[in-house]
Amino acid sequence: MTAKVDRAQIKANLISNIYVINSFLDLVRNGKEKKIIFISSPSGDLEFTRVTGIANVVGYSASKAGMNVVMAKFASELAPEGIKTLSLSPGWVNTDAAKAVTGDPEIRKFMLSVFRKIDPTVDGPISVDESVTDQLQVVQNLTEADSGKFVTHRGNNNWF
Ligand SMILES: NC(=O)c1ccc[n+]([C@@H]2O[C@H](COP(=O)([O-])OP(=O)(O)OC[C@H]3O[C@@H](n4cnc5c(N)ncnc54)[C@H](OP(=O)(O)O)[C@@H]3O)[C@@H](O)[C@H]2O)c1
């Protein structure tokens, strides 16, 4: 592995998230919804990584993949208390972070070329409004049977 592993990503996206969830657990227990949602990424999906062939952002991807597994662990542990968890990919979304990357025409071209290996119709990031509306729908529809899964904002494995 020649790519640099960003330890800060592992700390922020994986280790710190476990502490955050444990810290908020009593509030979730006493809440009405009893749901814990982790905002994941296609980067944390094995098949997405394999098909797109994206070799960089190793720390980011590993942290998201690791947290997906941790969310499944939380789902098992907390099921007896009626608490459900979900790892949720927001899609390719036109946020500040995405704009900082896709603002460069060469990077945008590269991203489109690799993303089109997954979905030939993808044309660019979706709006924040569309992503959030879809994500909220998925969160609202979360059932006990689906607790611990990793799904996209479409509620399935459609990444875009
Ligand atoms: N945009 C996409 O296409 C896309 C695709 C897949 C997954 N995601 C996921 O969606 C989530 C939101 O991303 P975004 O696109 O909205 O990014 P963004 O515009 O950069 O927002 C990231 C947010 O995370 C906070 N943050 C960054 N580093 C942090 C740290 N070390 N500790 C605590 N907070 C930190 C930032 O806080 P400040 O504003 O205070 O800096 C900011 O509010 C992320 O988990 C990302 O992995 C996004």
The ligand as an SDF file (V2000), in Angstrom:
LIG
                    3D

 48 52  0  0  0  0  0  0  0  0999 V2000
  -20.7910   15.5830    0.0110 N   0  0  0  0  0  0  0  0  0  0  0  0
  -20.7300   14.3460   -0.4570 C   0  0  0  0  0  0  0  0  0  0  0  0
  -20.8220   14.1090   -1.6690 O   0  0  0  0  0  0  0  0  0  0  0  0
  -20.5780   13.1890    0.5080 C   0  0  0  0  0  0  0  0  0  0  0  0
  -20.4930   11.8960   -0.0410 C   0  0  0  0  0  0  0  0  0  0  0  0
  -20.3810   10.8200    0.8110 C   0  0  0  0  0  0  0  0  0  0  0  0
  -20.3640   11.0150    2.1740 C   0  0  0  0  0  0  0  0  0  0  0  0
  -20.4320   12.2700    2.6920 N   0  0  0  0  0  0  0  0  0  0  0  0
  -20.4200   12.4040    4.1630 C   0  0  0  0  0  0  0  0  0  0  0  0
  -21.3700   13.3460    4.5740 O   0  0  0  0  0  0  0  0  0  0  0  0
  -20.9270   13.9760    5.7810 C   0  0  0  0  0  0  0  0  0  0  0  0
  -21.0090   15.4740    5.6190 C   0  0  0  0  0  0  0  0  0  0  0  0
  -20.1200   15.8470    4.5770 O   0  0  0  0  0  0  0  0  0  0  0  0
  -20.2380   17.2240    3.7920 P   0  0  0  0  0  0  0  0  0  0  0  0
  -20.0650   16.9390    2.3580 O   0  0  0  0  0  0  0  0  0  0  0  0
  -21.4550   17.9690    4.2820 O   0  0  0  0  0  0  0  0  0  0  0  0
  -18.9250   17.9340    4.2830 O   0  0  0  0  0  0  0  0  0  0  0  0
  -18.6670   19.4360    4.7710 P   0  0  0  0  0  0  0  0  0  0  0  0
  -19.4670   20.3820    3.9540 O   0  0  0  0  0  0  0  0  0  0  0  0
  -17.1830   19.6270    4.8000 O   0  0  0  0  0  0  0  0  0  0  0  0
  -19.1660   19.3700    6.2730 O   0  0  0  0  0  0  0  0  0  0  0  0
  -18.4530   18.5450    7.1820 C   0  0  0  0  0  0  0  0  0  0  0  0
  -18.8970   18.8630    8.5920 C   0  0  0  0  0  0  0  0  0  0  0  0
  -18.1090   18.0580    9.4940 O   0  0  0  0  0  0  0  0  0  0  0  0
  -17.4850   18.8910   10.4550 C   0  0  0  0  0  0  0  0  0  0  0  0
  -16.1500   18.3590   10.7730 N   0  0  0  0  0  0  0  0  0  0  0  0
  -15.1030   18.2300    9.9380 C   0  0  0  0  0  0  0  0  0  0  0  0
  -14.0440   17.6860   10.5840 N   0  0  0  0  0  0  0  0  0  0  0  0
  -14.4550   17.4710   11.8600 C   0  0  0  0  0  0  0  0  0  0  0  0
  -13.8170   16.9330   13.0230 C   0  0  0  0  0  0  0  0  0  0  0  0
  -12.5480   16.5040   13.0000 N   0  0  0  0  0  0  0  0  0  0  0  0
  -14.5350   16.8680   14.1530 N   0  0  0  0  0  0  0  0  0  0  0  0
  -15.8210   17.2890   14.1940 C   0  0  0  0  0  0  0  0  0  0  0  0
  -16.4730   17.8080   13.1220 N   0  0  0  0  0  0  0  0  0  0  0  0
  -15.7850   17.8900   11.9760 C   0  0  0  0  0  0  0  0  0  0  0  0
  -17.4170   20.2730    9.8320 C   0  0  0  0  0  0  0  0  0  0  0  0
  -17.4610   21.2160   10.8430 O   0  0  0  0  0  0  0  0  0  0  0  0
  -16.9840   22.7510   10.5820 P   0  0  0  0  0  0  0  0  0  0  0  0
  -17.9510   23.3520    9.6230 O   0  0  0  0  0  0  0  0  0  0  0  0
  -17.0490   23.3400   11.9410 O   0  0  0  0  0  0  0  0  0  0  0  0
  -15.6040   22.6480   10.0180 O   0  0  0  0  0  0  0  0  0  0  0  0
  -18.6810   20.3130    8.9640 C   0  0  0  0  0  0  0  0  0  0  0  0
  -19.8110   20.7420    9.7080 O   0  0  0  0  0  0  0  0  0  0  0  0
  -19.5160   13.4660    6.0400 C   0  0  0  0  0  0  0  0  0  0  0  0
  -19.5570   12.4320    7.0020 O   0  0  0  0  0  0  0  0  0  0  0  0
  -19.0770   12.9060    4.6940 C   0  0  0  0  0  0  0  0  0  0  0  0
  -18.1420   11.8470    4.8300 O   0  0  0  0  0  0  0  0  0  0  0  0
  -20.5440   13.3570    1.8860 C   0  0  0  0  0  0  0  0  0  0  0  0
  1  2  1  0
  2  3  2  0
  2  4  1  0
  4  5  1  0
  4 48  2  0
  5  6  2  0
  6  7  1  0
  7  8  2  0
  8  9  1  0
  8 48  1  0
  9 10  1  0
  9 46  1  0
 10 11  1  0
 11 12  1  0
 11 44  1  0
 12 13  1  0
 13 14  1  0
 14 15  2  0
 14 16  1  0
 14 17  1  0
 17 18  1  0
 18 19  2  0
 18 20  1  0
 18 21  1  0
 21 22  1  0
 22 23  1  0
 23 24  1  0
 23 42  1  0
 24 25  1  0
 25 26  1  0
 25 36  1  0
 26 27  1  0
 26 35  1  0
 27 28  2  0
 28 29  1  0
 29 30  1  0
 29 35  2  0
 30 31  1  0
 30 32  2  0
 32 33  1  0
 33 34  2  0
 34 35  1  0
 36 37  1  0
 36 42  1  0
 37 38  1  0
 38 39  2  0
 38 40  1  0
 38 41  1  0
 42 43  1  0
 44 45  1  0
 44 46  1  0
 46 47  1  0
M  CHG  2   8   1  16  -1
M  END
$$$$
